[in-house]
């Protein structure tokens, strides 16, 4: 005798619904999680090594090794965006960019300390010292540049690369920061995602720092970092003057921020022949996409 089985409409719909739930769960489980955005700010001391008078540093420069040494060390951290302050010749920074598979923009200096922005993503536009008026010759003698980076999600990220005036007297530096904030104001008011990365030459206990925070910038290290986070010098770090700051939606995505006191970035004080890549340490910040 043939067995037959019938199911109700409710049972059929329930079974179909359960199947779709499993299928959708499997579909979304297979979607890769967006890769975190990894950003490094680094004053590279013109890529001469530090202390640059040591024989091994001189030999590395003479043999044309410094770009490769820098690229290999940076590659360990899988960076997506890098700022260089105190850049060497453009030939060398382009070599670093090529070794890392990154795009390259150079920001000329008002003096002799140009900046560089490297990005794994397309740099769709850039401007040097984008003040609303002509740049006074005493401002931005180091560098300041603005660029727009197109992320894989098609989101546009505005990046300011900067190296501010270095003296103990903050007068010039305060003028630079006020000029920068005036230029940034439309983007800050529009709550666009922005980064400010570089050697700002001031600590977190200064009037300069307060200007950034009052304008709406978030210090990523102050938000998620541990300890005091000094970035200079690379033998015995004592001062925090290198920053990755964020504004807009991206500021809520920071999950890590720290100076890289390790590897070839760090000077071995027990070895009189050793040298570090720079007198500064790089500052790393990581942003996750929620």
C-alpha positions as a Markdown table, in Angstrom:
| # | Residue | x | y | z |
|---|---|---|---|---|
| 1 | Unk | 0.0 | 0.0 | 0.0 |
| 2 | Unk | 1.5 | 3.4 | -1.1 |
| 3 | Unk | 2.2 | 5.8 | 1.8 |
| 4 | Unk | 1.3 | 9.4 | 1.2 |
| 5 | Unk | 2.0 | 12.5 | 3.4 |
| 6 | Unk | 0.4 | 15.9 | 3.2 |
| 7 | Unk | 1.5 | 19.1 | 5.0 |
| 8 | Unk | -0.5 | 22.1 | 5.7 |
| 9 | Unk | 0.1 | 25.5 | 4.1 |
| 10 | Unk | 1.4 | 26.8 | 7.5 |
| 11 | Unk | 4.0 | 23.9 | 7.7 |
| 12 | Unk | 5.1 | 24.5 | 4.1 |
| 13 | Unk | 5.6 | 28.3 | 4.6 |
| 14 | Unk | 7.5 | 27.6 | 7.9 |
| 15 | Unk | 9.8 | 25.1 | 6.1 |
| 16 | Unk | 10.5 | 27.6 | 3.3 |
| 17 | Unk | 11.1 | 30.4 | 5.8 |
| 18 | Unk | 13.6 | 28.3 | 7.8 |
| 19 | Unk | 15.5 | 27.4 | 4.6 |
| 20 | Unk | 15.7 | 31.0 | 3.5 |
| 21 | Unk | 17.0 | 32.0 | 7.0 |
| 22 | Unk | 19.8 | 29.4 | 6.8 |
| 23 | Unk | 20.6 | 30.5 | 3.2 |
| 24 | Unk | 20.8 | 34.1 | 4.1 |
| 25 | Unk | 22.9 | 33.3 | 7.2 |
| 26 | Unk | 25.4 | 31.4 | 5.0 |
| 27 | Unk | 25.4 | 34.2 | 2.5 |
| 28 | Unk | 26.2 | 36.9 | 5.0 |
| 29 | Unk | 28.7 | 34.7 | 6.8 |
| 30 | Unk | 30.7 | 34.4 | 3.5 |
| 31 | Unk | 30.9 | 38.2 | 3.1 |
| 32 | Unk | 34.4 | 39.3 | 4.1 |
| 33 | Unk | 34.6 | 41.8 | 6.9 |
| 34 | Unk | 36.0 | 45.2 | 5.7 |
| 35 | Unk | 39.7 | 45.4 | 6.4 |
| 36 | Unk | 40.6 | 47.9 | 9.1 |
| 37 | Unk | 42.2 | 51.1 | 7.9 |
| 38 | Unk | 45.8 | 51.4 | 9.2 |
| 39 | Unk | 47.4 | 54.8 | 9.3 |
| 40 | Unk | 51.0 | 55.8 | 10.2 |
| 41 | Unk | 52.4 | 59.3 | 10.8 |
| 42 | Unk | 56.2 | 59.3 | 10.7 |
| 43 | Unk | 58.9 | 62.0 | 10.7 |
| 44 | Unk | 61.7 | 60.1 | 8.8 |
| 45 | Unk | 64.6 | 62.5 | 9.4 |
| 46 | Unk | 65.3 | 62.9 | 5.7 |
| 47 | Unk | 66.0 | 59.1 | 5.6 |
| 48 | Unk | 69.6 | 59.5 | 6.8 |
| 49 | Unk | 69.2 | 57.2 | 9.8 |
| 50 | Unk | 69.7 | 58.4 | 13.4 |
| 51 | Unk | 72.2 | 59.1 | 14.7 |
| 52 | Unk | 73.3 | 59.8 | 11.1 |
| 53 | Unk | 77.0 | 60.2 | 12.0 |
| 54 | Unk | 77.3 | 56.5 | 12.8 |
| 55 | Unk | 79.3 | 54.4 | 10.3 |
| 56 | Unk | 76.5 | 51.9 | 9.7 |
| 57 | Unk | 74.0 | 54.7 | 8.9 |
| 58 | Unk | 76.4 | 56.4 | 6.6 |
| 59 | Unk | 77.0 | 53.1 | 4.8 |
| 60 | Unk | 73.3 | 52.4 | 4.4 |
| 61 | Unk | 72.8 | 55.8 | 2.8 |
| 62 | Unk | 75.9 | 55.4 | 0.6 |
| 63 | Unk | 74.7 | 52.0 | -0.6 |
| 64 | Unk | 71.2 | 53.3 | -1.4 |
| 65 | Unk | 69.6 | 51.0 | 1.1 |
| 66 | Unk | 67.5 | 53.4 | 3.1 |
| 67 | Unk | 64.3 | 53.4 | 1.0 |
| 68 | Unk | 64.3 | 49.6 | 1.1 |
| 69 | Unk | 65.0 | 49.4 | 4.8 |
| 70 | Unk | 62.1 | 51.9 | 5.5 |
| 71 | Unk | 59.7 | 50.1 | 3.2 |
| 72 | Unk | 60.4 | 46.7 | 4.7 |
| 73 | Unk | 59.9 | 47.9 | 8.2 |
| 74 | Unk | 56.7 | 49.7 | 7.4 |
| 75 | Unk | 55.3 | 46.7 | 5.5 |
| 76 | Unk | 55.3 | 44.7 | 8.7 |
| 77 | Unk | 52.3 | 46.9 | 9.8 |
| 78 | Unk | 50.4 | 46.7 | 6.6 |
| 79 | Unk | 49.7 | 50.4 | 6.4 |
| 80 | Unk | 47.0 | 51.9 | 4.1 |
| 81 | Unk | 47.9 | 55.6 | 4.5 |
| 82 | Unk | 51.3 | 57.0 | 5.6 |
| 83 | Unk | 52.5 | 60.6 | 6.2 |
| 84 | Unk | 56.2 | 61.4 | 6.0 |
| 85 | Unk | 57.6 | 64.6 | 7.6 |
| 86 | Unk | 61.1 | 65.7 | 6.7 |
| 87 | Unk | 61.1 | 63.8 | 3.4 |
| 88 | Unk | 64.3 | 63.2 | 1.5 |
| 89 | Unk | 64.5 | 63.5 | -2.3 |
| 90 | Unk | 61.3 | 62.7 | -4.2 |
| 91 | Unk | 63.2 | 59.9 | -5.9 |
| 92 | Unk | 63.6 | 58.1 | -2.6 |
| 93 | Unk | 60.0 | 58.6 | -1.4 |
| 94 | Unk | 58.7 | 57.3 | -4.7 |
| 95 | Unk | 60.9 | 54.3 | -4.3 |
| 96 | Unk | 59.3 | 53.6 | -0.9 |
| 97 | Unk | 55.9 | 54.1 | -2.4 |
| 98 | Unk | 56.6 | 51.6 | -5.2 |
| 99 | Unk | 58.0 | 49.0 | -2.8 |
| 100 | Unk | 54.8 | 49.3 | -0.7 |
| 101 | Unk | 52.5 | 49.4 | -3.7 |
| 102 | Unk | 51.2 | 52.8 | -2.8 |
| 103 | Unk | 50.2 | 56.1 | -4.5 |
| 104 | Unk | 52.4 | 59.1 | -3.8 |
| 105 | Unk | 51.9 | 62.8 | -3.3 |
| 106 | Unk | 54.6 | 65.3 | -2.4 |
| 107 | Unk | 53.9 | 68.5 | -0.5 |
| 108 | Unk | 56.6 | 71.1 | -1.1 |
| 109 | Unk | 58.0 | 72.9 | 1.9 |
| 110 | Unk | 58.2 | 76.6 | 2.6 |
| 111 | Unk | 61.7 | 75.8 | 3.8 |
| 112 | Unk | 63.6 | 72.5 | 3.2 |
| 113 | Unk | 61.4 | 69.9 | 4.9 |
| 114 | Unk | 58.8 | 68.6 | 2.3 |
| 115 | Unk | 56.0 | 66.3 | 3.2 |
| 116 | Unk | 54.8 | 63.1 | 1.6 |
| 117 | Unk | 51.5 | 61.3 | 1.6 |
| 118 | Unk | 51.4 | 57.6 | 0.6 |
| 119 | Unk | 48.1 | 55.7 | 0.1 |
| 120 | Unk | 47.1 | 52.2 | -1.1 |
| 121 | Unk | 43.9 | 53.8 | -2.3 |
| 122 | Unk | 43.4 | 56.4 | -5.1 |
| 123 | Unk | 44.3 | 60.0 | -4.2 |
| 124 | Unk | 41.7 | 61.9 | -6.2 |
| 125 | Unk | 43.0 | 65.4 | -5.5 |
| 126 | Unk | 45.6 | 67.2 | -3.4 |
| 127 | Unk | 46.5 | 70.8 | -2.5 |
| 128 | Unk | 49.6 | 72.3 | -0.9 |
| 129 | Unk | 49.0 | 74.7 | 2.0 |
| 130 | Unk | 45.4 | 75.3 | 1.1 |
| 131 | Unk | 44.9 | 78.6 | 2.9 |
| 132 | Unk | 42.1 | 81.0 | 2.0 |
| 133 | Unk | 44.8 | 83.7 | 1.4 |
| 134 | Unk | 48.3 | 83.6 | 0.1 |
| 135 | Unk | 50.7 | 81.8 | 2.4 |
| 136 | Unk | 52.9 | 84.1 | 4.5 |
| 137 | Unk | 56.5 | 83.1 | 4.0 |
| 138 | Unk | 57.0 | 82.6 | 7.8 |
| 139 | Unk | 54.2 | 80.0 | 7.9 |
| 140 | Unk | 54.4 | 76.3 | 6.9 |
| 141 | Unk | 58.2 | 76.4 | 6.5 |
| 142 | Unk | 57.9 | 72.6 | 7.1 |
| 143 | Unk | 54.8 | 71.4 | 5.3 |
| 144 | Unk | 51.0 | 71.2 | 5.2 |
| 145 | Unk | 49.0 | 69.5 | 2.5 |
| 146 | Unk | 45.4 | 68.3 | 2.0 |
| 147 | Unk | 44.4 | 65.3 | -0.1 |
| 148 | Unk | 41.2 | 63.4 | -0.7 |
| 149 | Unk | 41.5 | 59.6 | -0.7 |
| 150 | Unk | 38.9 | 57.3 | -2.2 |
| 151 | Unk | 38.3 | 54.3 | 0.0 |
| 152 | Unk | 37.3 | 50.9 | -1.4 |
| 153 | Unk | 33.7 | 51.6 | -0.2 |
| 154 | Unk | 33.8 | 54.7 | -2.4 |
| 155 | Unk | 33.7 | 56.8 | 0.7 |
| 156 | Unk | 35.9 | 59.9 | 0.5 |
| 157 | Unk | 38.4 | 60.5 | 3.2 |
| 158 | Unk | 40.1 | 63.9 | 3.6 |
| 159 | Unk | 43.7 | 63.7 | 4.9 |
| 160 | Unk | 45.7 | 66.6 | 6.2 |
| 161 | Unk | 49.5 | 65.9 | 6.3 |
| 162 | Unk | 51.4 | 68.3 | 8.4 |
| 163 | Unk | 54.7 | 69.2 | 10.1 |
| 164 | Unk | 54.4 | 72.4 | 12.2 |
| 165 | Unk | 57.0 | 74.9 | 13.3 |
| 166 | Unk | 59.4 | 73.4 | 15.8 |
| 167 | Unk | 60.6 | 76.0 | 18.3 |
| 168 | Unk | 59.7 | 76.2 | 22.0 |
| 169 | Unk | 58.0 | 79.6 | 21.4 |
| 170 | Unk | 54.5 | 78.6 | 20.1 |
| 171 | Unk | 53.7 | 81.9 | 18.3 |
| 172 | Unk | 54.3 | 80.8 | 14.8 |
| 173 | Unk | 52.8 | 77.3 | 15.4 |
| 174 | Unk | 49.6 | 78.9 | 16.8 |
| 175 | Unk | 49.3 | 81.0 | 13.7 |
| 176 | Unk | 49.7 | 77.9 | 11.5 |
| 177 | Unk | 47.1 | 76.0 | 13.5 |
| 178 | Unk | 44.5 | 78.8 | 13.3 |
| 179 | Unk | 45.1 | 79.1 | 9.5 |
| 180 | Unk | 44.6 | 75.3 | 9.1 |
| 181 | Unk | 41.4 | 75.3 | 11.2 |
| 182 | Unk | 40.0 | 78.2 | 9.2 |
| 183 | Unk | 40.7 | 76.2 | 6.0 |
| 184 | Unk | 39.2 | 73.0 | 7.5 |
| 185 | Unk | 36.1 | 74.6 | 8.9 |
| 186 | Unk | 33.7 | 73.8 | 6.0 |
| 187 | Unk | 34.7 | 70.1 | 6.2 |
| 188 | Unk | 34.5 | 70.1 | 10.0 |
| 189 | Unk | 31.1 | 71.7 | 10.0 |
| 190 | Unk | 29.9 | 69.2 | 7.4 |
| 191 | Unk | 31.1 | 66.4 | 9.6 |
| 192 | Unk | 33.1 | 64.8 | 6.8 |
| 193 | Unk | 35.5 | 62.0 | 7.8 |
| 194 | Unk | 39.0 | 63.5 | 8.1 |
| 195 | Unk | 42.5 | 62.7 | 9.4 |
| 196 | Unk | 45.2 | 65.0 | 10.5 |
| 197 | Unk | 48.5 | 63.2 | 10.6 |
| 198 | Unk | 52.1 | 64.3 | 11.2 |
| 199 | Unk | 54.7 | 65.9 | 13.4 |
| 200 | Unk | 52.8 | 68.7 | 15.1 |
| 201 | Unk | 55.7 | 69.7 | 17.3 |
| 202 | Unk | 53.7 | 70.3 | 20.5 |
| 203 | Unk | 52.6 | 68.2 | 23.4 |
| 204 | Unk | 49.0 | 67.4 | 24.6 |
| 205 | Unk | 49.3 | 69.9 | 27.4 |
| 206 | Unk | 49.6 | 73.0 | 25.2 |
| 207 | Unk | 47.5 | 75.8 | 23.8 |
| 208 | Unk | 48.1 | 74.4 | 20.4 |
| 209 | Unk | 46.6 | 71.0 | 21.3 |
| 210 | Unk | 43.6 | 72.8 | 22.8 |
| 211 | Unk | 42.9 | 74.6 | 19.5 |
| 212 | Unk | 42.6 | 71.2 | 17.7 |
| 213 | Unk | 40.3 | 69.7 | 20.3 |
| 214 | Unk | 38.1 | 72.8 | 20.5 |
| 215 | Unk | 37.8 | 72.7 | 16.7 |
| 216 | Unk | 36.4 | 69.2 | 16.8 |
| 217 | Unk | 39.4 | 67.0 | 16.3 |
| 218 | Unk | 39.8 | 63.8 | 18.3 |
| 219 | Unk | 43.3 | 62.7 | 19.4 |
| 220 | Unk | 43.2 | 59.0 | 18.7 |
| 221 | Unk | 45.9 | 58.2 | 21.2 |
| 222 | Unk | 44.1 | 60.0 | 24.0 |
| 223 | Unk | 40.9 | 58.1 | 23.1 |
| 224 | Unk | 42.2 | 54.5 | 22.9 |
| 225 | Unk | 46.0 | 54.6 | 23.6 |
| 226 | Unk | 47.8 | 53.4 | 26.7 |
| 227 | Unk | 50.4 | 55.1 | 28.8 |
| 228 | Unk | 52.0 | 58.4 | 27.9 |
| 229 | Unk | 52.8 | 57.5 | 24.3 |
| 230 | Unk | 56.0 | 59.5 | 23.7 |
| 231 | Unk | 57.2 | 59.6 | 20.1 |
| 232 | Unk | 60.6 | 61.2 | 20.4 |
| 233 | Unk | 63.4 | 60.4 | 20.6 |
| 234 | Unk | 63.7 | 56.8 | 19.4 |
| 235 | Unk | 66.4 | 55.9 | 22.0 |
| 236 | Unk | 64.6 | 57.0 | 25.2 |
| 237 | Unk | 61.2 | 58.6 | 24.1 |
| 238 | Unk | 60.1 | 61.4 | 26.4 |
| 239 | Unk | 57.7 | 63.7 | 24.4 |
| 240 | Unk | 54.5 | 63.0 | 22.4 |
| 241 | Unk | 54.5 | 65.4 | 19.4 |
| 242 | Unk | 53.5 | 63.1 | 16.5 |
| 243 | Unk | 49.7 | 62.5 | 16.1 |
| 244 | Unk | 47.0 | 60.8 | 14.2 |
| 245 | Unk | 43.9 | 62.9 | 14.8 |
| 246 | Unk | 40.4 | 62.2 | 13.4 |
| 247 | Unk | 37.2 | 64.1 | 12.9 |
| 248 | Unk | 33.8 | 63.2 | 11.6 |
| 249 | Unk | 32.4 | 59.6 | 11.5 |
| 250 | Unk | 35.8 | 58.0 | 11.3 |
| 251 | Unk | 36.7 | 59.3 | 14.8 |
| 252 | Unk | 34.2 | 56.9 | 16.2 |
| 253 | Unk | 35.9 | 54.0 | 14.5 |
| 254 | Unk | 39.4 | 54.1 | 16.1 |
| 255 | Unk | 40.3 | 50.9 | 17.9 |
| 256 | Unk | 44.1 | 51.3 | 18.3 |
| 257 | Unk | 46.6 | 54.1 | 18.5 |
| 258 | Unk | 50.2 | 53.7 | 19.6 |
| 259 | Unk | 53.8 | 54.8 | 18.9 |
| 260 | Unk | 55.9 | 52.0 | 17.4 |
| 261 | Unk | 58.8 | 51.7 | 19.8 |
| 262 | Unk | 60.1 | 48.5 | 18.3 |
| 263 | Unk | 62.1 | 46.9 | 15.5 |
| 264 | Unk | 64.3 | 49.2 | 13.3 |
| 265 | Unk | 62.2 | 52.2 | 14.5 |
| 266 | Unk | 63.9 | 51.9 | 17.9 |
| 267 | Unk | 67.5 | 52.7 | 18.7 |
| 268 | Unk | 69.3 | 50.0 | 20.7 |
| 269 | Unk | 71.0 | 52.1 | 23.4 |
| 270 | Unk | 73.3 | 49.1 | 24.3 |
| 271 | Unk | 74.8 | 49.0 | 20.8 |
| 272 | Unk | 77.1 | 51.9 | 20.0 |
| 273 | Unk | 77.1 | 50.9 | 16.3 |
| 274 | Unk | 73.4 | 50.7 | 15.8 |
| 275 | Unk | 71.1 | 53.3 | 14.3 |
| 276 | Unk | 67.3 | 53.8 | 14.0 |
| 277 | Unk | 65.5 | 54.8 | 10.9 |
| 278 | Unk | 64.7 | 58.2 | 12.5 |
| 279 | Unk | 64.9 | 60.2 | 15.7 |
| 280 | Unk | 61.1 | 60.0 | 15.8 |
| 281 | Unk | 58.9 | 56.9 | 16.3 |
| 282 | Unk | 56.0 | 56.3 | 13.9 |
| 283 | Unk | 52.5 | 56.8 | 15.3 |
| 284 | Unk | 50.1 | 54.0 | 14.2 |
| 285 | Unk | 46.3 | 54.3 | 14.4 |
| 286 | Unk | 43.8 | 51.6 | 13.3 |
| 287 | Unk | 40.1 | 52.2 | 12.4 |
| 288 | Unk | 37.5 | 49.5 | 12.0 |
| 289 | Unk | 34.5 | 49.8 | 9.7 |
| 290 | Unk | 31.3 | 49.1 | 11.6 |
